Amino acid sequence: MPRLLAIDYGAKRTGIAVSDPLQIIASALETVPSNTLIEYLKKYIQSEPVEAFIVGMPKNLDGSETDGTVYVKRLLEELKANFPTIPVHLQDERFTSKMAVQTMIAGGMKKKDRQIKGNVDKISAVIILQGFMGI
């Protein structure tokens, strides 16, 4: 069974998470520079089948667009152009960064490791995927 792949897209870095083949568990995969994301996904899809992309959509508390929304909209166009057969689903990503930091603290991650922004991005992608999967 193909995996679900979640994307926490940012102007500089992108966190990526995937489900297991049975789509039961969400796990952090990688943090990549955003300008290399499409090439990374092309290589990943060659080795692992992906059923759908789950993209975190940044929104303000009132549901309006944020500064990051424009980047995500551009990514959506790139995903559809490069992977026309793979559906793209949007998932609200409000509070995922704060939840990721709290998860790292609860998991006992050292402060030095919590300050690595790529770790926050990966865990945010996991939270986005878990939200989509309903877990």
N, CA and C atoms as a LAMMPS dump frame, in Angstrom:
ITEM: TIMESTEP
0
ITEM: NUMBER OF ATOMS
405
ITEM: BOX BOUNDS ff ff ff
-5.0000000000000000e+02 5.0000000000000000e+02
-5.0000000000000000e+02 5.0000000000000000e+02
-5.0000000000000000e+02 5.0000000000000000e+02
ITEM: ATOMS id mol type element x y z
1 1 1 N 0.844 -1.178 0
2 1 2 C 0 0 0
3 1 3 C 0.894 1.247 0
4 2 1 N 0.569 2.222 -0.792
5 2 2 C 1.4 3.431 -0.836
6 2 3 C 1.315 4.257 0.44
7 3 1 N 2.318 5.07 0.637
8 3 2 C 2.409 5.923 1.817
9 3 3 C 1.718 7.271 1.573
10 4 1 N 1.398 7.941 2.675
11 4 2 C 0.995 9.333 2.641
12 4 3 C 2.238 10.14 2.988
13 5 1 N 2.438 11.275 2.343
14 5 2 C 3.614 12.099 2.594
15 5 3 C 3.15 13.507 2.956
16 6 1 N 3.549 13.955 4.145
17 6 2 C 3.156 15.283 4.625
18 6 3 C 4.3 16.265 4.453
19 7 1 N 3.928 17.51 4.156
20 7 2 C 4.897 18.563 3.9
21 7 3 C 4.574 19.769 4.766
22 8 1 N 5.547 20.182 5.579
23 8 2 C 5.463 21.446 6.329
24 8 3 C 6.406 22.403 5.616
25 9 1 N 5.845 23.164 4.676
26 9 2 C 6.647 23.988 3.769
27 9 3 C 6.938 25.355 4.368
28 10 1 N 8.185 25.771 4.246
29 10 2 C 8.592 27.094 4.692
30 10 3 C 9.452 27.758 3.632
31 11 1 N 9.686 29.03 3.787
32 11 2 C 10.466 29.773 2.803
33 11 3 C 11.894 29.226 2.689
34 12 1 N 12.456 28.745 3.811
35 12 2 C 13.836 28.244 3.807
36 12 3 C 13.924 26.731 3.904
37 13 1 N 13.16 26.15 4.834
38 13 2 C 13.237 24.712 5.107
39 13 3 C 11.858 24.079 4.989
40 14 1 N 11.875 22.782 4.671
41 14 2 C 10.639 22.017 4.579
42 14 3 C 10.787 20.729 5.374
43 15 1 N 9.855 20.52 6.296
44 15 2 C 9.806 19.273 7.053
45 15 3 C 8.941 18.269 6.308
46 16 1 N 9.377 17.018 6.315
47 16 2 C 8.664 15.959 5.605
48 16 3 C 8.415 14.805 6.565
49 17 1 N 7.195 14.273 6.513
50 17 2 C 6.832 13.1 7.303
51 17 3 C 6.11 12.124 6.382
52 18 1 N 6.166 10.845 6.73
53 18 2 C 5.482 9.825 5.927
54 18 3 C 4.732 8.863 6.836
55 19 1 N 3.746 8.234 6.249
56 19 2 C 3.056 7.16 6.956
57 19 3 C 3.788 5.856 6.664
58 20 1 N 3.483 4.849 7.444
59 20 2 C 3.96 3.506 7.122
60 20 3 C 3.115 3.002 5.939
61 21 1 N 3.499 1.903 5.295
62 21 2 C 2.73 1.423 4.135
63 21 3 C 1.255 1.115 4.447
64 22 1 N 0.943 0.765 5.683
65 22 2 C -0.449 0.493 6.043
66 22 3 C -1.212 1.752 6.435
67 23 1 N -0.524 2.881 6.449
68 23 2 C -1.092 4.193 6.789
69 23 3 C -1.697 4.217 8.188
70 24 1 N -0.929 3.668 9.14
71 24 2 C -1.348 3.64 10.539
72 24 3 C -0.506 4.592 11.381
73 25 1 N 0.794 4.674 11.063
74 25 2 C 1.747 5.437 11.865
75 25 3 C 2.362 6.554 11.027
76 26 1 N 2.512 7.733 11.626
77 26 2 C 3.19 8.857 10.97
78 26 3 C 4.57 9.018 11.584
79 27 1 N 5.593 9.143 10.742
80 27 2 C 6.97 9.277 11.212
81 27 3 C 7.676 10.416 10.498
82 28 1 N 8.566 11.086 11.227
83 28 2 C 9.391 12.129 10.618
84 28 3 C 10.329 11.485 9.61
85 29 1 N 10.507 12.151 8.48
86 29 2 C 11.398 11.62 7.45
87 29 3 C 12.65 12.473 7.317
88 30 1 N 12.483 13.772 7.034
89 30 2 C 13.637 14.598 6.691
90 30 3 C 13.25 16.069 6.748
91 31 1 N 14.255 16.905 6.865
92 31 2 C 14.096 18.335 6.632
93 31 3 C 15.05 18.683 5.496
94 32 1 N 14.51 19.338 4.466
95 32 2 C 15.328 19.677 3.299
96 32 3 C 15.207 21.172 3.012
97 33 1 N 16.211 21.748 2.369
98 33 2 C 16.057 23.142 1.934
99 33 3 C 14.869 23.215 0.969
100 34 1 N 14.03 24.212 1.128
101 34 2 C 12.81 24.301 0.321
102 34 3 C 13.082 24.345 -1.174
103 35 1 N 14.201 24.94 -1.565
104 35 2 C 14.506 25.022 -3.002
105 35 3 C 14.905 23.677 -3.602
106 36 1 N 15.095 22.649 -2.778
107 36 2 C 15.441 21.315 -3.282
108 36 3 C 14.306 20.31 -3.086
109 37 1 N 13.165 20.759 -2.601
110 37 2 C 12.072 19.84 -2.247
111 37 3 C 11.586 19.003 -3.424
112 38 1 N 11.321 19.613 -4.558
113 38 2 C 10.772 18.865 -5.695
114 38 3 C 11.731 17.763 -6.13
115 39 1 N 13.026 18.063 -6.198
116 39 2 C 14.008 17.039 -6.574
117 39 3 C 14.058 15.923 -5.528
118 40 1 N 13.97 16.301 -4.25
119 40 2 C 13.947 15.3 -3.178
120 40 3 C 12.74 14.375 -3.343
121 41 1 N 11.579 14.96 -3.593
122 41 2 C 10.361 14.156 -3.741
123 41 3 C 10.446 13.236 -4.951
124 42 1 N 11.028 13.709 -6.038
125 42 2 C 11.182 12.866 -7.23
126 42 3 C 12.007 11.625 -6.904
127 43 1 N 13.101 11.814 -6.185
128 43 2 C 13.949 10.676 -5.808
129 43 3 C 13.218 9.754 -4.83
130 44 1 N 12.524 10.333 -3.864
131 44 2 C 11.816 9.518 -2.87
132 44 3 C 10.751 8.649 -3.538
133 45 1 N 10 9.23 -4.458
134 45 2 C 8.901 8.516 -5.107
135 45 3 C 9.403 7.38 -5.996
136 46 1 N 10.653 7.468 -6.44
137 46 2 C 11.23 6.373 -7.219
138 46 3 C 11.413 5.122 -6.369
139 47 1 N 11.623 5.295 -5.063
140 47 2 C 11.854 4.139 -4.198
141 47 3 C 10.644 3.751 -3.353
142 48 1 N 9.727 4.69 -3.122
143 48 2 C 8.551 4.428 -2.297
144 48 3 C 7.305 4.979 -2.979
145 49 1 N 6.279 4.153 -3.151
146 49 2 C 5.044 4.683 -3.739
147 49 3 C 4.339 5.634 -2.766
148 50 1 N 3.829 6.739 -3.289
149 50 2 C 3.13 7.735 -2.471
150 50 3 C 1.705 7.871 -3
151 51 1 N 0.737 7.695 -2.111
152 51 2 C -0.675 7.789 -2.496
153 51 3 C -1.139 9.237 -2.605
154 52 1 N -0.658 10.08 -1.674
155 52 2 C -1.097 11.482 -1.669
156 52 3 C -0.104 12.338 -0.902
157 53 1 N -0.089 13.62 -1.27
158 53 2 C 0.661 14.622 -0.514
159 53 3 C -0.32 15.331 0.414
160 54 1 N 0.106 15.54 1.653
161 54 2 C -0.668 16.289 2.624
162 54 3 C 0.152 17.542 2.926
163 55 1 N -0.35 18.685 2.534
164 55 2 C 0.413 19.928 2.662
165 55 3 C -0.21 20.788 3.755
166 56 1 N 0.633 21.22 4.688
167 56 2 C 0.173 22.112 5.741
168 56 3 C -0.118 23.489 5.179
169 57 1 N -1.327 23.996 5.439
170 57 2 C -1.72 25.312 4.952
171 57 3 C -1.71 26.296 6.12
172 58 1 N -0.805 27.279 6.072
173 58 2 C -0.742 28.258 7.161
174 58 3 C -1.929 29.216 7.128
175 59 1 N -2.509 29.434 8.297
176 59 2 C -3.633 30.357 8.43
177 59 3 C -3.51 31.109 9.738
178 60 1 N -4.07 32.315 9.769
179 60 2 C -4.179 33.056 11.017
180 60 3 C -5.32 32.47 11.842
181 61 1 N -5.421 32.892 13.085
182 61 2 C -6.482 32.391 13.948
183 61 3 C -7.864 32.61 13.361
184 62 1 N -8.051 33.717 12.644
185 62 2 C -9.36 34.012 12.061
186 62 3 C -9.575 33.32 10.715
187 63 1 N -8.62 32.479 10.3
188 63 2 C -8.736 31.745 9.051
189 63 3 C -8.193 32.477 7.838
190 64 1 N -7.73 33.706 8.022
191 64 2 C -7.181 34.468 6.902
192 64 3 C -5.773 33.974 6.557
193 65 1 N -5.283 34.41 5.397
194 65 2 C -3.97 33.993 4.929
195 65 3 C -2.85 34.634 5.751
196 66 1 N -1.719 33.937 5.835
197 66 2 C -0.53 34.451 6.515
198 66 3 C 0.505 34.815 5.456
199 67 1 N 1.637 35.307 5.914
200 67 2 C 2.738 35.602 4.988
201 67 3 C 3.213 34.335 4.286
202 68 1 N 3.115 33.194 4.951
203 68 2 C 3.584 31.937 4.379
204 68 3 C 2.632 31.31 3.382
205 69 1 N 1.404 31.768 3.349
206 69 2 C 0.407 31.173 2.452
207 69 3 C 0.824 31.269 0.99
208 70 1 N 1.416 32.375 0.597
209 70 2 C 1.829 32.561 -0.791
210 70 3 C 2.865 31.512 -1.206
211 71 1 N 3.77 31.158 -0.295
212 71 2 C 4.772 30.128 -0.599
213 71 3 C 4.116 28.773 -0.797
214 72 1 N 3.152 28.468 0.064
215 72 2 C 2.472 27.178 -0.028
216 72 3 C 1.652 27.101 -1.312
217 73 1 N 1.002 28.179 -1.7
218 73 2 C 0.237 28.174 -2.951
219 73 3 C 1.146 27.929 -4.149
220 74 1 N 2.325 28.506 -4.116
221 74 2 C 3.302 28.281 -5.188
222 74 3 C 3.738 26.808 -5.202
223 75 1 N 3.941 26.244 -4.006
224 75 2 C 4.305 24.829 -3.915
225 75 3 C 3.205 23.953 -4.497
226 76 1 N 1.955 24.255 -4.212
227 76 2 C 0.841 23.457 -4.727
228 76 3 C 0.882 23.397 -6.252
229 77 1 N 1.183 24.509 -6.883
230 77 2 C 1.298 24.535 -8.345
231 77 3 C 2.448 23.646 -8.822
232 78 1 N 3.573 23.703 -8.105
233 78 2 C 4.727 22.874 -8.482
234 78 3 C 4.428 21.389 -8.303
235 79 1 N 3.745 21.04 -7.214
236 79 2 C 3.398 19.637 -6.986
237 79 3 C 2.486 19.119 -8.096
238 80 1 N 1.486 19.894 -8.46
239 80 2 C 0.551 19.468 -9.509
240 80 3 C 1.243 19.364 -10.855
241 81 1 N 2.211 20.242 -11.125
242 81 2 C 2.936 20.198 -12.399
243 81 3 C 3.894 19.014 -12.46
244 82 1 N 4.568 18.722 -11.344
245 82 2 C 5.581 17.665 -11.338
246 82 3 C 5.038 16.282 -11.012
247 83 1 N 3.905 16.221 -10.319
248 83 2 C 3.325 14.943 -9.897
249 83 3 C 1.817 14.951 -10.185
250 84 1 N 1.436 15.028 -11.456
251 84 2 C 0.02 15.207 -11.791
252 84 3 C -0.893 14.058 -11.359
253 85 1 N -0.338 12.885 -11.135
254 85 2 C -1.181 11.738 -10.765
255 85 3 C -1.332 11.571 -9.251
256 86 1 N -0.606 12.357 -8.474
257 86 2 C -0.669 12.226 -7.017
258 86 3 C -1.551 13.34 -6.453
259 87 1 N -2.654 12.967 -5.779
260 87 2 C -3.531 13.996 -5.211
261 87 3 C -2.846 14.789 -4.101
262 88 1 N -3.27 16.039 -3.948
263 88 2 C -2.742 16.916 -2.907
264 88 3 C -3.897 17.325 -2.001
265 89 1 N -3.725 17.107 -0.704
266 89 2 C -4.728 17.488 0.289
267 89 3 C -4.131 18.569 1.19
268 90 1 N -4.944 19.536 1.572
269 90 2 C -4.491 20.592 2.47
270 90 3 C -4.922 20.273 3.887
271 91 1 N -4.047 20.587 4.839
272 91 2 C -4.322 20.361 6.258
273 91 3 C -3.956 21.634 7.019
274 92 1 N -4.839 22.081 7.866
275 92 2 C -4.592 23.266 8.694
276 92 3 C -3.341 23.027 9.535
277 93 1 N -2.392 23.964 9.497
278 93 2 C -1.158 23.786 10.26
279 93 3 C -1.027 24.777 11.415
280 94 1 N -2.124 25.411 11.791
281 94 2 C -2.054 26.336 12.932
282 94 3 C -1.572 25.594 14.168
283 95 1 N -0.652 26.203 14.882
284 95 2 C -0.101 25.714 16.156
285 95 3 C 0.81 24.495 16.027
286 96 1 N 1.101 24.014 14.818
287 96 2 C 1.921 22.808 14.723
288 96 3 C 3.335 23.037 15.243
289 97 1 N 3.909 24.223 15.02
290 97 2 C 5.268 24.48 15.521
291 97 3 C 5.287 24.482 17.045
292 98 1 N 4.299 25.102 17.666
293 98 2 C 4.23 25.103 19.131
294 98 3 C 4.011 23.696 19.665
295 99 1 N 3.151 22.936 18.985
296 99 2 C 2.907 21.558 19.398
297 99 3 C 4.169 20.717 19.228
298 100 1 N 4.931 20.981 18.178
299 100 2 C 6.166 20.234 17.937
300 100 3 C 7.166 20.475 19.063
301 101 1 N 7.317 21.732 19.482
302 101 2 C 8.244 22.05 20.577
303 101 3 C 7.783 21.36 21.865
304 102 1 N 6.498 21.398 22.146
305 102 2 C 5.977 20.741 23.344
306 102 3 C 6.194 19.227 23.286
307 103 1 N 6.063 18.657 22.102
308 103 2 C 6.302 17.228 21.919
309 103 3 C 7.766 16.887 22.192
310 104 1 N 8.665 17.736 21.712
311 104 2 C 10.094 17.499 21.939
312 104 3 C 10.419 17.59 23.43
313 105 1 N 9.826 18.56 24.118
314 105 2 C 10.05 18.699 25.566
315 105 3 C 9.513 17.473 26.286
316 106 1 N 8.289 17.084 25.956
317 106 2 C 7.662 15.93 26.608
318 106 3 C 8.449 14.646 26.339
319 107 1 N 9.075 14.57 25.169
320 107 2 C 9.857 13.394 24.814
321 107 3 C 11.262 13.397 25.405
322 108 1 N 11.604 14.454 26.129
323 108 2 C 12.904 14.51 26.774
324 108 3 C 14.047 14.956 25.869
325 109 1 N 13.733 15.57 24.758
326 109 2 C 14.789 16.035 23.864
327 109 3 C 15.567 17.168 24.532
328 110 1 N 16.864 17.111 24.413
329 110 2 C 17.714 18.138 25.014
330 110 3 C 17.468 19.496 24.361
331 111 1 N 17.685 20.553 25.151
332 111 2 C 17.443 21.912 24.668
333 111 3 C 18.253 22.203 23.409
334 112 1 N 19.482 21.735 23.373
335 112 2 C 20.347 21.952 22.211
336 112 3 C 19.708 21.366 20.948
337 113 1 N 19.12 20.179 21.051
338 113 2 C 18.473 19.54 19.901
339 113 3 C 17.155 20.222 19.542
340 114 1 N 16.462 20.769 20.538
341 114 2 C 15.198 21.475 20.277
342 114 3 C 15.435 22.784 19.535
343 115 1 N 16.631 23.341 19.651
344 115 2 C 16.939 24.608 18.993
345 115 3 C 17.278 24.429 17.516
346 116 1 N 17.433 23.198 17.08
347 116 2 C 17.674 22.927 15.658
348 116 3 C 16.328 23.015 14.954
349 117 1 N 16.16 24.071 14.155
350 117 2 C 14.85 24.356 13.56
351 117 3 C 14.366 23.24 12.645
352 118 1 N 15.285 22.507 12.051
353 118 2 C 14.886 21.387 11.195
354 118 3 C 14.141 20.321 11.958
355 119 1 N 14.475 20.138 13.24
356 119 2 C 13.758 19.163 14.056
357 119 3 C 12.315 19.592 14.26
358 120 1 N 12.096 20.874 14.487
359 120 2 C 10.732 21.398 14.644
360 120 3 C 9.949 21.181 13.353
361 121 1 N 10.58 21.425 12.212
362 121 2 C 9.898 21.268 10.921
363 121 3 C 9.47 19.819 10.682
364 122 1 N 10.347 18.868 10.99
365 122 2 C 10.014 17.454 10.807
366 122 3 C 8.849 17.042 11.693
367 123 1 N 8.91 17.449 12.946
368 123 2 C 7.856 17.067 13.884
369 123 3 C 6.55 17.775 13.529
370 124 1 N 6.629 19.006 13.046
371 124 2 C 5.427 19.699 12.57
372 124 3 C 4.791 18.922 11.417
373 125 1 N 5.608 18.385 10.527
374 125 2 C 5.081 17.581 9.42
375 125 3 C 4.385 16.331 9.944
376 126 1 N 4.938 15.727 10.989
377 126 2 C 4.303 14.556 11.598
378 126 3 C 2.929 14.942 12.155
379 127 1 N 2.858 16.084 12.829
380 127 2 C 1.586 16.541 13.408
381 127 3 C 0.569 16.828 12.308
382 128 1 N 1.008 17.411 11.206
383 128 2 C 0.121 17.648 10.059
384 128 3 C -0.419 16.316 9.538
385 129 1 N 0.464 15.331 9.396
386 129 2 C 0.052 14.022 8.887
387 129 3 C -0.886 13.322 9.86
388 130 1 N -0.575 13.392 11.146
389 130 2 C -1.456 12.78 12.141
390 130 3 C -2.844 13.413 12.107
391 131 1 N -2.892 14.74 11.943
392 131 2 C -4.188 15.401 11.841
393 131 3 C -4.99 14.917 10.649
394 132 1 N -4.318 14.747 9.537
395 132 2 C -5.006 14.254 8.329
396 132 3 C -5.483 12.818 8.52
397 133 1 N -4.641 12.008 9.166
398 133 2 C -4.97 10.592 9.371
399 133 3 C -5.971 10.377 10.504
400 134 1 N -6.19 11.418 11.3
401 134 2 C -7.127 11.289 12.4
402 134 3 C -6.566 10.556 13.595
403 135 1 N -5.233 10.649 13.783
404 135 2 C -4.627 9.987 14.949
405 135 3 C -3.972 11.009 15.866
